[in-house]
């Protein structure tokens, strides 16, 4: 069964598909951040908007930089490569801006209308 793809075209089409998905995820993260900023009336944005934006943007940053480093092979993990620094920054900012898991607890508590003790 021929789907119009030769063996040489498959890796290229897969790479194009992965780049397109990466671009879509980055744009979605930006839109969530802009939405959280735009929805803030007179003070800070809502917990739901800000936690959703932080959680998704950090998840996208970790995934994209991890895939980029893996794509570069051993050179991607070299300290001389700027991509290695970007990956470390993505993981570090996730910790500095509160962990993704805690952001998701904030999202759930806002949706349910009940606060959860995050110290247990």
C-alpha positions in Angstrom: 0.0 0.0 0.0 1.6 3.3 -1.1 0.6 6.5 0.7 2.6 8.7 -1.5 5.7 8.7 0.9 9.0 7.3 0.0 11.4 6.0 2.6 13.5 9.2 2.2 10.5 11.5 2.7 9.2 10.0 6.0 11.9 11.5 8.3 11.4 14.9 6.7 7.6 14.8 7.0 7.9 13.7 10.6 10.3 16.5 11.4 8.0 19.1 9.7 5.0 17.7 11.7 7.0 18.0 15.0 8.1 21.6 14.2 4.5 22.5 13.4 3.2 21.0 16.7 6.0 22.9 18.6 5.0 26.2 17.0 1.3 25.6 17.8 2.1 24.8 21.5 4.3 28.0 21.7 1.5 30.1 20.3 -1.0 28.6 22.6 1.2 29.3 25.6 1.7 32.9 24.5 -2.1 33.4 24.1 -2.7 32.0 27.6 -0.2 34.5 29.1 -1.7 37.4 27.1 -5.2 36.3 28.2 -4.1 36.3 31.9 -2.6 39.8 31.5 -5.6 41.1 29.6 -8.2 39.7 32.0 -6.6 41.4 35.0 -8.9 44.3 35.9 -7.4 46.5 38.5 -5.0 44.1 40.2 -3.5 40.8 39.7 -4.9 38.3 37.2 -7.2 35.6 38.5 -5.6 32.5 40.0 -7.2 30.3 37.3 -5.8 32.4 34.4 -2.3 32.9 35.8 -1.9 29.3 37.0 -3.1 28.0 33.7 -0.8 30.2 31.8 2.2 29.4 34.0 1.6 25.7 34.0 1.1 25.3 30.2 3.9 27.7 29.3 6.4 25.9 31.5 5.3 22.5 30.2 5.8 23.7 26.6 9.2 25.2 27.4 10.4 22.0 29.0 9.1 19.8 26.1 10.4 22.1 23.4 13.9 22.5 24.9 14.1 18.8 25.7 13.2 17.8 22.2 15.7 20.3 20.7 18.5 19.0 22.9 17.7 15.5 22.0 17.6 16.4 18.3 21.1 17.8 18.6 22.4 14.5 20.1 25.5 14.6 22.3 26.3 18.2 21.2 23.0 19.4 22.6 24.1 18.4 26.1 27.4 20.3 25.8 27.9 23.4 28.0 29.2 25.2 24.9 25.8 24.9 23.2 23.2 27.6 24.0 20.4 25.1 23.8 21.7 23.3 26.9 21.4 26.6 28.8 17.9 27.1 27.5 16.9 23.7 28.8 18.3 24.4 32.2 16.5 27.7 32.3 13.2 26.1 31.4 13.5 23.7 34.2 14.8 26.3 36.6 12.0 28.8 35.9 9.5 26.0 36.5 10.8 25.6 40.0 11.2 29.4 40.6 7.6 30.1 39.5 6.2 27.3 41.6 6.2 23.8 40.4 3.8 22.7 37.6 2.0 20.4 40.1 1.3 23.2 42.5 -0.1 25.4 39.6 -2.4 22.5 38.7 -3.6 22.3 42.3 -4.4 26.0 42.1 -6.3 25.4 38.9 -8.3 22.5 40.4 -9.1 24.4 43.6 -10.3 27.4 41.6 -12.5 25.2 39.4 -13.9 23.3 42.4 -14.2 26.4 44.6 -12.2 24.9 47.5 -8.7 25.5 48.6 -6.4 22.5 49.2 -3.6 22.4 51.7 -0.4 22.2 49.7 1.8 21.5 52.7 0.7 17.9 53.2 
